[in-house]
Amino acid sequence: GQLTLAWGGTEGPGTKEGITLNHDGVMHVQATGAIVQALDATNGQLSWEYQRELAQNLKTGAKAKTIAIGLDMVYWTSPDSTLVALDARTGEVRWEATNDTRGHSEGAVLAGDKIISGGTWSKNSACYISASDAKSGQLRWNFYTAPSHGAPSRAHRDGVTTATAPATHGALGART
């Protein structure tokens, strides 16, 4: 018994940072171009596909991180800052929730009855980790891990004792 290739496939051009997630004989794939697919893991046959319409400025570099599965749903953080819950059997949208406007920097993680995801820093926005209700998508909390540009750290403002001040690079003041 040597291993042999059972089936293979290709994707369109683009950047991909996500990994496949296999559950109950189904391979869930984040394809380039804001696409989530469910494939039969034994033969690669497409079971369903969800393609999110994105603004033109997001289409070229559209990428997402991980997906999560639970409660009969596939959870995906889309490049346009929308957390999407898809029916695991059909790929139909169960709910969508937009938490921010700048894109998720982290994929979805199912933790109990919450979906944990995160957003990246931008000039006018702080990094954050958020939790949304896994059944409805309703935002439960945001935790800002670094302040936005020029703002005092949350540790000084809110008495939080974790290290939330941004790292800087010398006289340039560049964030790392």
N, C-alpha and C positions, 0 to 999 in steps of 0.2 A: 503494500500500500503506500505508494507515493501520492502526494497531493498534486492535483491537476486543476487547471482553470475550468470552472463550470460555466461561467458566462462573463461577459465584459460589456462595458458601455463607455460612451464619451459624453462630455458636456460641451456647451458653447464656450466662447472665450470670456475671460474675466478673472477676477480675483476670488479665491475661495479660502476661507479660514476655518470653516466648520468641519466637523467630522460626522460620519454616519452614525445612526443610532438604530440598533436592531432590537426588535421586540416581537415576540410571538410569531416568528417567521416572516416578519415584514422589516425591510430595510428602509429607514427614513433618511432622506438625503436632502441637504441644502445645496441646490444647484446654483450656478452663477446666474445673475440677473434677477435676484429676489424670487426664487422658486423653491418650493418645498415639494418633494415627491415621496410617494410610498411605493416601494418595489417589492415584488415577491422575491424573497432572499434566495430561493432555490433556482430561479431561472431568470431573474432580472426583469420580468414583465411588469409594466407600469400598472399599479392599482388605482392611483389617483395622483393628480398634480394640482397644486395651488400656485398661481403666479400673481404677485402683487404688482399693481400699477404704481410706478414711481414717477416722481417729477424728473424731467430730462436731466437736470444737474446731478441726480443721484444714480442714474442708470449705468453710467460708465464704470464707476468704482463701487457699485453696490455690493456689499458683503455683509455677512452676518456671522455670528459665532455659533454657539451650540444650540441645539433644540432639546426639549425635555418632553417626556411622555408620562402621563398619569391621568387618573379620573376619566379615562376614555378620550383624552384630548392630546394633541401634539401642540406644544407651546413654542413659539418662535418670535424672536425679537427682530423685526424688520429694519432695514437701513433707514427708514423714515421715522424712527422713534416710536413705532407702534408695536405693542405686544399683541400677538395674534394667537388665538386658540382655535385650532382646527379639529373637527371630529376625526378621531383616529381611524375610523372605518371608511369614511367617505371623503374626507378632505374638505368638507363644507365648513365655512366660518361659523363658529359658535359665538364668538365675541371678539371685539377689537378694543384696545384701550391705548390712548396716546398719553404718555407721561411727560414728554419733553419735545423739543423741536430740533435737536441737534444730532440725533442718532445714538443708538445704543453702542457702547463699546464692549459690552459683555453679553453673552448669550443667556438664555433662560435656564434657571435651575429650579426644580420643584422641591420645596422643603415643606412637608406637611400639607397644609391647605393654602400655601402661598407660593407665588412665582417670584423668585429673586432675579433681578437684572440690574444693570448699571449703565451710567452715561458718562461720557468723556468730558474732560475740561475743554472749554473754549474761552476766548478772550473775555466774554461777558457772562460766562456760566461756570459754576463749580462742578467738580466731579461728584457723582452721587451713586448710592446703592439704594434700590427701591424694592418694596414688596407689594405685590398686588394679589388680591383674592383669586385663587386658582379657578373658582367656579364662575366668577362674574367679571373679573378684570379690574374691579374697583381698587384704586390705589389705597393701600393701608398705611404706608409710611415711606419717607425718603430720609436717608442719612447722607449728609454732605461730607465727603472725605477730605476736601480741600476747598478753600474759599475761591470765589471768583477774583479776577485780577483787581488788585487794589483794596479788596475788602479785608477786614480783620478776620483772623482765623476763628472758626466756630468754637475752638477751645476757649478763647478769650471772651467771646460773646455769650456763649451758653454754658460755660463752666464744665464742658466736656473734657475729660482728662486724657483722651486718646490723642495721638500725634496727628493733628489735622492741618498744621501749617504747611504751606507748599515748600518744596525744595527749590532753591534758586542757584543759578550758576554765576558766581562772582559779580563783577560790575555790569555784566550784560543784563542781569535780572531775568534771564531766560528760565522758564520752568522746566524741570526735568521729571 
